[in-house]
Amino acid sequence: MGSVIHVEFKSKDNEYESAMSELVQALRKVIDLSVGTEASFSEKEVATLAASNQASRQFFEQTLQEMADGYDDELLIDGVRYKRCHDPGQGHYHSLCGPLNVRRATYRRVGERNGPTVVPLELEAGLVEHATPALGYSIILDYANGTSREYIESMSAAHRQVPSRSTVERIGIAVGAKANDAAPSIERYLRLGERVPDEACAISLGLDRTSVPYEEKREEGQPPKTRRKKRTRPYVRKQPEPVDVNYHMDYVATFCLVDSSGENLVTRKYAATHQEGPDGIVKQLMADVRAAIRLRPALAVGVVQDGAAELWKLLRDALDAEPNIEGYEEAIDRFHLSERLGEVLAVLEPDDDERALLLEQWECELDTDDSAIDRIFDVIYRRLSHFSGSKYEILDKTLTYMENNGDRMRYASMIKKGLPIGSGVTEGSCKSLAGARVKRSGQRWHNSGVSAVLTLRSIHQSDRLPRFWNHLHRRYTAKVIPVEELAA
């Protein structure tokens, strides 16, 4: 998707067709003058794209300049009176077709001295951090999915003239920060237009953590926490302050609408840095739950995740506070239990074939009978005294695990309600949402960068980015009219 704004031409009559024909003929003349009539098609293609960029850039620049030149000394901006406070200066903006240089003035609210200034041109045109709206959306879409280096390479291959990597990074982080602040209120509007699929029978929730590398200033005199190659050449420039790369646990949460087989129909993803904490994304999860329950009160609710007690407490407290949820199911991720049962059977049953049959039997019983976990516990407990050393420890740790989490191993009830018994969506989101973007080779982050990336990426992977952008972009716009127009 190249843009979220789709223009439908109001008129395609003879006048339009005639103008289009003239444009094509003018373009043909430009290409002939540029590369010659005998040039190959590929040469003409490159020349045509370059000419289109140049023409579009000039058109954008002229249009913005006409808007800037048309402003009076006093304006109403979203109903508030502003007055020109400086002579016009040069404004440098960015587009998909190259840089735009426009002389524009700054304004200050009437009656304020030394107050903040605004640029009416940027507000009326909806410029996003000094970028045109199309470029702004293009950057955040790609920033959610890849690095600025990849974006520059991709856009260059498409014969677009985008700004430098540092500018792309600056815009991505700035828009991501604004999206992070605006997400709770914008998502409230998005939920109003979202529907529960007819096949949905349950809501599945999950909360997990994933490690992310952060660059942090090292305390003076402390040795590095990560290995570094010894320097073989002296620095010509001043050596930068020493830093360490430390891993912190950031949060990922998922909301899924599932069918009677536990298959996902709709998935919403959220993420938060360790500094932000999980409270915000838990609130976003609960807002999704309320929206779905309001449309379909009969939906069952379940939580499936690993055994981290603090994460269970967060979701339990949140669900218990919801007045429209009378009850919900809980399950420890089945894969984690199956792994432990496999280790137990490696101790209890030396024969490979018998061990495989017994594991299959236990799995079947867990799927069909909530009391199966109690019987499996008893089998392991009765055999515990027959072993010692490392084998005893394996059995003992598994029994403790089952004792602490047995009430969340009633998988038959989950399956009957169509709820999944695996946390694959949440754990997979830790990889697809965070790991695939912020844990690439050599990457290290500051909180602002991770927060921006995870916010934009979670919105994108929740299939909300185009609609979210339509709301977010309005925060970069304002209604600008002359004071005289109000008086009239």
DAFENUR-V244050 format. One record per pair of residues at least 4 apart in sequence whose ideal C-beta (glycine too) atoms are under 8 Angstrom apart, sorted by the first residue. I is the first residue (numbers start at 1). J is the second residue. If there is no record, write none. Layout:
# DAFENUR-V244050
I|J ; I|J
This chain:
# DAFENUR-V244050
1|141 ; 1|466 ; 2|138 ; 3|134 ; 3|137 ; 3|138 ; 4|137 ; 4|466 ; 4|469 ; 4|470 ; 5|133 ; 5|134 ; 9|16 ; 11|15 ; 11|16 ; 12|16 ; 12|17 ; 13|17 ; 14|18 ; 15|19 ; 16|20 ; 17|21 ; 18|22 ; 19|23 ; 20|24 ; 21|25 ; 22|26 ; 23|27 ; 24|28 ; 25|29 ; 26|30 ; 27|31 ; 27|48 ; 27|51 ; 27|52 ; 28|32 ; 29|33 ; 30|34 ; 30|51 ; 31|35 ; 31|39 ; 31|44 ; 31|47 ; 31|48 ; 31|51 ; 32|36 ; 32|37 ; 34|47 ; 34|50 ; 34|51 ; 35|39 ; 35|43 ; 35|44 ; 35|47 ; 39|43 ; 39|44 ; 39|47 ; 40|44 ; 41|45 ; 42|46 ; 43|47 ; 44|48 ; 45|49 ; 46|50 ; 46|159 ; 47|51 ; 48|52 ; 49|53 ; 49|159 ; 50|54 ; 50|159 ; 51|55 ; 52|56 ; 52|97 ; 53|57 ; 53|96 ; 53|97 ; 53|98 ; 53|159 ; 53|160 ; 53|161 ; 54|58 ; 54|97 ; 54|98 ; 55|59 ; 56|60 ; 56|95 ; 56|96 ; 56|97 ; 57|61 ; 57|95 ; 57|97 ; 57|98 ; 57|99 ; 57|100 ; 57|161 ; 58|62 ; 59|63 ; 60|64 ; 60|95 ; 60|97 ; 60|100 ; 60|132 ; 61|65 ; 61|100 ; 61|101 ; 61|102 ; 62|66 ; 63|67 ; 64|68 ; 64|93 ; 64|100 ; 64|102 ; 64|104 ; 64|121 ; 64|125 ; 65|69 ; 65|102 ; 65|103 ; 66|70 ; 67|71 ; 67|121 ; 67|124 ; 67|125 ; 68|88 ; 68|91 ; 68|102 ; 68|103 ; 68|104 ; 68|105 ; 68|121 ; 71|75 ; 71|84 ; 71|105 ; 71|120 ; 71|121 ; 71|480 ; 71|482 ; 72|482 ; 72|483 ; 72|484 ; 73|83 ; 73|84 ; 74|81 ; 74|82 ; 74|83 ; 74|84 ; 74|110 ; 74|482 ; 74|483 ; 75|81 ; 75|82 ; 75|107 ; 75|120 ; 75|480 ; 75|481 ; 75|482 ; 75|483 ; 76|80 ; 76|81 ; 76|82 ; 76|479 ; 76|480 ; 76|481 ; 76|482 ; 76|483 ; 76|485 ; 76|486 ; 77|82 ; 77|107 ; 77|118 ; 77|120 ; 77|123 ; 77|478 ; 77|479 ; 77|480 ; 78|478 ; 78|479 ; 79|479 ; 80|109 ; 81|109 ; 81|110 ; 81|483 ; 82|107 ; 82|108 ; 82|109 ; 82|110 ; 82|118 ; 82|120 ; 83|107 ; 83|108 ; 83|109 ; 83|110 ; 84|105 ; 84|106 ; 84|107 ; 85|106 ; 85|107 ; 85|108 ; 85|117 ; 86|105 ; 86|106 ; 86|117 ; 87|105 ; 88|103 ; 88|104 ; 88|105 ; 89|103 ; 89|104 ; 89|105 ; 89|106 ; 90|101 ; 90|102 ; 90|103 ; 91|101 ; 91|102 ; 91|103 ; 91|104 ; 91|119 ; 91|121 ; 91|122 ; 91|130 ; 92|99 ; 92|100 ; 92|101 ; 92|130 ; 93|99 ; 93|100 ; 93|101 ; 93|102 ; 93|127 ; 93|130 ; 93|131 ; 93|132 ; 94|99 ; 94|100 ; 94|130 ; 94|131 ; 94|132 ; 94|135 ; 94|162 ; 94|163 ; 94|167 ; 94|171 ; 95|99 ; 95|100 ; 95|131 ; 95|132 ; 95|134 ; 95|135 ; 96|132 ; 96|134 ; 96|135 ; 96|138 ; 96|155 ; 96|160 ; 96|161 ; 96|162 ; 97|160 ; 97|161 ; 98|161 ; 99|163 ; 100|132 ; 102|121 ; 104|119 ; 104|120 ; 104|121 ; 104|122 ; 105|119 ; 105|120 ; 106|117 ; 106|118 ; 106|119 ; 107|117 ; 107|118 ; 107|119 ; 107|120 ; 108|112 ; 108|115 ; 108|116 ; 108|117 ; 108|118 ; 109|115 ; 118|122 ; 118|123 ; 119|123 ; 120|124 ; 120|478 ; 120|480 ; 121|125 ; 121|127 ; 122|127 ; 122|130 ; 122|476 ; 123|476 ; 123|477 ; 123|478 ; 123|480 ; 124|477 ; 124|478 ; 124|479 ; 124|480 ; 125|132 ; 126|133 ; 126|473 ; 126|476 ; 126|477 ; 127|131 ; 127|132 ; 127|133 ; 127|136 ; 127|476 ; 128|132 ; 128|133 ; 128|135 ; 128|136 ; 128|137 ; 128|171 ; 128|175 ; 128|473 ; 128|476 ; 129|136 ; 129|170 ; 129|171 ; 129|174 ; 129|175 ; 130|171 ; 131|135 ; 131|136 ; 131|139 ; 131|163 ; 131|171 ; 132|136 ; 133|137 ; 133|473 ; 133|476 ; 134|138 ; 135|139 ; 135|162 ; 136|140 ; 136|171 ; 136|175 ; 136|473 ; 136|476 ; 137|141 ; 137|469 ; 137|473 ; 138|142 ; 138|155 ; 138|162 ; 139|143 ; 139|151 ; 139|162 ; 139|168 ; 139|171 ; 139|172 ; 139|175 ; 140|144 ; 140|171 ; 140|172 ; 140|175 ; 140|176 ; 140|179 ; 140|456 ; 140|465 ; 140|469 ; 141|145 ; 141|460 ; 141|465 ; 142|146 ; 142|150 ; 142|151 ; 142|154 ; 143|148 ; 143|151 ; 143|168 ; 143|172 ; 143|175 ; 143|176 ; 143|452 ; 143|453 ; 143|456 ; 144|437 ; 144|453 ; 144|456 ; 144|457 ; 144|459 ; 144|460 ; 144|465 ; 145|437 ; 145|457 ; 145|460 ; 146|150 ; 146|151 ; 146|154 ; 146|437 ; 147|151 ; 147|440 ; 148|152 ; 148|165 ; 148|168 ; 148|169 ; 148|172 ; 149|153 ; 149|165 ; 150|154 ; 151|155 ; 151|162 ; 151|168 ; 152|156 ; 152|162 ; 152|164 ; 152|165 ; 152|168 ; 153|157 ; 154|158 ; 155|160 ; 155|162 ; 156|160 ; 156|162 ; 162|168 ; 163|167 ; 163|168 ; 163|171 ; 164|168 ; 165|169 ; 166|170 ; 167|171 ; 168|172 ; 169|173 ; 170|174 ; 171|175 ; 172|176 ; 172|452 ; 172|453 ; 172|456 ; 173|177 ; 173|448 ; 173|449 ; 173|452 ; 174|178 ; 174|452 ; 175|179 ; 175|452 ; 175|456 ; 175|472 ; 176|180 ; 176|451 ; 176|452 ; 176|453 ; 176|455 ; 176|456 ; 177|181 ; 177|448 ; 177|451 ; 177|452 ; 178|182 ; 178|472 ; 178|475 ; 179|183 ; 179|452 ; 179|455 ; 179|456 ; 179|459 ; 179|468 ; 179|472 ; 180|451 ; 180|452 ; 180|455 ; 182|186 ; 182|471 ; 182|472 ; 182|475 ; 183|187 ; 183|284 ; 183|455 ; 183|459 ; 183|468 ; 184|188 ; 184|280 ; 184|283 ; 184|284 ; 184|287 ; 185|189 ; 186|190 ; 186|468 ; 186|471 ; 186|472 ; 187|191 ; 187|284 ; 187|287 ; 187|464 ; 187|468 ; 188|192 ; 188|287 ; 189|193 ; 189|471 ; 190|194 ; 190|464 ; 190|467 ; 190|468 ; 190|471 ; 191|287 ; 191|288 ; 191|291 ; 192|291 ; 193|467 ; 194|266 ; 194|291 ; 195|295 ; 196|200 ; 196|257 ; 196|266 ; 196|292 ; 196|295 ; 196|296 ; 196|299 ; 197|257 ; 197|259 ; 197|265 ; 197|266 ; 199|259 ; 199|260 ; 199|265 ; 200|257 ; 200|258 ; 200|259 ; 200|265 ; 200|266 ; 200|292 ; 200|296 ; 200|299 ; 201|258 ; 201|259 ; 201|260 ; 201|299 ; 201|300 ; 201|417 ; 201|418 ; 202|257 ; 202|258 ; 202|262 ; 202|299 ; 202|300 ; 202|301 ; 202|302 ; 202|417 ; 202|418 ; 202|419 ; 203|255 ; 203|256 ; 203|257 ; 203|258 ; 203|289 ; 203|292 ; 203|293 ; 203|299 ; 203|300 ; 203|301 ; 203|302 ; 204|254 ; 204|255 ; 204|256 ; 204|258 ; 204|262 ; 204|302 ; 204|303 ; 204|304 ; 204|419 ; 204|420 ; 204|425 ; 205|253 ; 205|254 ; 205|255 ; 205|256 ; 205|285 ; 205|289 ; 205|301 ; 205|302 ; 205|303 ; 205|304 ; 205|315 ; 206|253 ; 206|254 ; 206|256 ; 206|303 ; 206|304 ; 206|305 ; 206|423 ; 206|425 ; 206|426 ; 207|251 ; 207|252 ; 207|253 ; 207|278 ; 207|281 ; 207|282 ; 207|285 ; 207|305 ; 207|311 ; 207|314 ; 207|315 ; 207|426 ; 208|251 ; 208|252 ; 208|253 ; 208|305 ; 208|306 ; 208|308 ; 208|311 ; 208|423 ; 208|426 ; 208|427 ; 208|429 ; 208|430 ; 209|249 ; 209|250 ; 209|251 ; 209|252 ; 209|308 ; 209|311 ; 209|430 ; 210|249 ; 210|250 ; 210|252 ; 210|430 ; 210|431 ; 210|434 ; 210|435 ; 211|247 ; 211|248 ; 211|249 ; 211|250 ; 211|439 ; 212|247 ; 212|248 ; 212|249 ; 212|250 ; 212|273 ; 212|274 ; 212|434 ; 212|438 ; 212|439 ; 212|445 ; 212|450 ; 213|245 ; 213|246 ; 213|247 ; 213|438 ; 213|439 ; 213|443 ; 213|444 ; 213|445 ; 214|245 ; 214|246 ; 214|247 ; 214|248 ; 214|444 ; 214|445 ; 214|446 ; 214|447 ; 214|450 ; 215|243 ; 215|244 ; 215|245 ; 215|444 ; 215|445 ; 215|446 ; 216|243 ; 216|244 ; 216|245 ; 216|246 ; 217|241 ; 217|242 ; 217|243 ; 217|244 ; 218|222 ; 218|224 ; 218|225 ; 218|241 ; 218|242 ; 218|243 ; 218|244 ; 224|228 ; 224|242 ; 224|244 ; 225|244 ; 225|245 ; 225|246 ; 226|244 ; 226|245 ; 231|235 ; 235|239 ; 245|444 ; 248|273 ; 248|274 ; 249|274 ; 250|271 ; 250|272 ; 250|273 ; 250|274 ; 250|434 ; 250|450 ; 250|454 ; 251|271 ; 251|272 ; 251|273 ; 251|274 ; 251|276 ; 251|277 ; 251|278 ; 251|281 ; 252|269 ; 252|270 ; 252|271 ; 252|426 ; 252|429 ; 252|430 ; 252|433 ; 252|434 ; 253|269 ; 253|270 ; 253|271 ; 253|278 ; 253|281 ; 253|282 ; 253|284 ; 253|285 ; 253|426 ; 254|267 ; 254|268 ; 254|269 ; 254|270 ; 254|425 ; 254|426 ; 254|429 ; 255|267 ; 255|268 ; 255|269 ; 255|270 ; 255|285 ; 255|288 ; 255|289 ; 256|264 ; 256|265 ; 256|266 ; 256|267 ; 256|268 ; 256|420 ; 256|425 ; 257|264 ; 257|265 ; 257|266 ; 257|292 ; 257|299 ; 258|262 ; 258|263 ; 258|264 ; 258|265 ; 258|418 ; 258|419 ; 258|420 ; 259|263 ; 259|265 ; 259|418 ; 260|418 ; 261|418 ; 262|415 ; 262|418 ; 262|419 ; 262|420 ; 262|421 ; 264|425 ; 267|425 ; 267|461 ; 267|462 ; 268|288 ; 268|462 ; 268|464 ; 269|429 ; 269|433 ; 269|458 ; 269|461 ; 269|462 ; 270|281 ; 270|284 ; 270|285 ; 270|458 ; 270|462 ; 271|281 ; 271|433 ; 271|434 ; 271|454 ; 271|455 ; 271|457 ; 271|458 ; 272|276 ; 272|277 ; 272|278 ; 272|280 ; 272|281 ; 272|451 ; 272|454 ; 273|447 ; 273|450 ; 273|451 ; 273|454 ; 275|447 ; 276|280 ; 276|451 ; 278|282 ; 278|311 ; 278|314 ; 279|283 ; 279|314 ; 280|284 ; 281|285 ; 282|286 ; 282|314 ; 282|315 ; 282|318 ; 283|287 ; 283|318 ; 284|288 ; 285|289 ; 285|315 ; 285|318 ; 286|290 ; 286|318 ; 286|319 ; 286|322 ; 287|291 ; 288|292 ; 289|293 ; 289|301 ; 289|319 ; 289|322 ; 289|325 ; 290|294 ; 290|322 ; 290|324 ; 291|295 ; 292|296 ; 292|299 ; 293|297 ; 293|299 ; 293|301 ; 293|324 ; 293|325 ; 294|324 ; 297|324 ; 300|328 ; 300|329 ; 300|417 ; 300|418 ; 300|419 ; 301|319 ; 301|325 ; 301|327 ; 301|328 ; 301|329 ; 302|328 ; 302|329 ; 302|330 ; 302|331 ; 302|414 ; 302|417 ; 302|419 ; 302|420 ; 303|312 ; 303|315 ; 303|316 ; 303|319 ; 303|328 ; 303|329 ; 303|330 ; 303|331 ; 304|330 ; 304|331 ; 304|332 ; 304|333 ; 304|414 ; 304|419 ; 304|420 ; 304|421 ; 304|422 ; 304|423 ; 304|426 ; 305|311 ; 305|312 ; 305|315 ; 305|332 ; 305|333 ; 305|423 ; 305|426 ; 306|311 ; 306|332 ; 306|333 ; 306|336 ; 306|423 ; 306|427 ; 307|312 ; 307|332 ; 307|336 ; 307|401 ; 307|404 ; 307|405 ; 308|312 ; 309|313 ; 310|314 ; 311|315 ; 312|316 ; 312|330 ; 313|317 ; 314|318 ; 315|319 ; 316|320 ; 317|321 ; 318|322 ; 319|325 ; 319|328 ; 329|410 ; 329|413 ; 329|414 ; 329|417 ; 329|419 ; 330|407 ; 330|408 ; 331|408 ; 331|409 ; 331|410 ; 331|411 ; 331|414 ; 331|419 ; 331|421 ; 332|336 ; 332|337 ; 332|405 ; 332|408 ; 332|409 ; 333|337 ; 333|421 ; 333|422 ; 333|423 ; 333|427 ; 334|338 ; 334|366 ; 334|411 ; 334|421 ; 334|422 ; 335|339 ; 335|422 ; 335|423 ; 335|424 ; 336|340 ; 337|341 ; 337|366 ; 337|402 ; 337|409 ; 338|342 ; 338|359 ; 338|363 ; 339|343 ; 340|344 ; 340|398 ; 340|401 ; 341|345 ; 341|359 ; 341|362 ; 341|376 ; 341|398 ; 342|346 ; 342|359 ; 343|347 ; 343|394 ; 343|398 ; 344|348 ; 344|380 ; 344|394 ; 344|395 ; 344|398 ; 345|349 ; 345|355 ; 345|358 ; 345|359 ; 346|355 ; 347|387 ; 347|391 ; 347|394 ; 347|395 ; 348|380 ; 348|383 ; 348|395 ; 349|354 ; 349|355 ; 349|358 ; 350|355 ; 351|355 ; 352|356 ; 353|357 ; 354|358 ; 355|359 ; 356|360 ; 357|361 ; 358|362 ; 359|363 ; 360|364 ; 361|365 ; 362|366 ; 362|372 ; 362|376 ; 363|367 ; 364|368 ; 365|369 ; 365|372 ; 365|375 ; 365|376 ; 366|372 ; 366|373 ; 366|376 ; 366|409 ; 366|411 ; 366|412 ; 367|411 ; 367|412 ; 367|415 ; 368|372 ; 368|412 ; 369|412 ; 370|410 ; 370|411 ; 370|412 ; 370|413 ; 371|375 ; 372|376 ; 372|412 ; 373|377 ; 373|402 ; 373|406 ; 373|409 ; 373|410 ; 374|378 ; 374|406 ; 375|379 ; 376|380 ; 376|402 ; 377|381 ; 377|399 ; 377|402 ; 377|403 ; 377|406 ; 378|382 ; 379|383 ; 380|384 ; 380|395 ; 380|398 ; 380|399 ; 380|402 ; 381|399 ; 383|387 ; 383|395 ; 384|392 ; 384|395 ; 384|396 ; 384|399 ; 387|391 ; 387|392 ; 387|395 ; 388|392 ; 389|393 ; 390|394 ; 391|395 ; 392|396 ; 393|397 ; 394|398 ; 395|399 ; 396|400 ; 397|401 ; 398|402 ; 399|403 ; 400|404 ; 401|405 ; 402|406 ; 402|409 ; 405|409 ; 410|414 ; 411|415 ; 411|421 ; 412|416 ; 413|417 ; 414|419 ; 414|420 ; 414|421 ; 415|419 ; 415|421 ; 420|424 ; 420|425 ; 423|427 ; 424|428 ; 425|429 ; 426|430 ; 427|431 ; 428|432 ; 429|433 ; 429|434 ; 429|461 ; 430|434 ; 430|435 ; 431|435 ; 431|436 ; 432|436 ; 432|461 ; 433|437 ; 433|454 ; 433|457 ; 433|458 ; 433|461 ; 434|438 ; 434|439 ; 434|454 ; 435|439 ; 436|440 ; 437|453 ; 437|454 ; 437|457 ; 438|443 ; 438|445 ; 438|450 ; 438|453 ; 438|454 ; 439|443 ; 445|449 ; 445|450 ; 446|450 ; 447|451 ; 448|452 ; 449|453 ; 450|454 ; 451|455 ; 452|456 ; 453|457 ; 454|458 ; 455|459 ; 456|460 ; 456|465 ; 457|461 ; 458|462 ; 459|464 ; 459|465 ; 459|468 ; 460|464 ; 460|465 ; 464|468 ; 465|469 ; 466|470 ; 467|471 ; 468|472 ; 469|473 ; 470|474 ; 471|475 ; 472|476 ; 473|477 ; 481|485 ; 481|486 ; 482|486 ; 483|487 ; 484|488
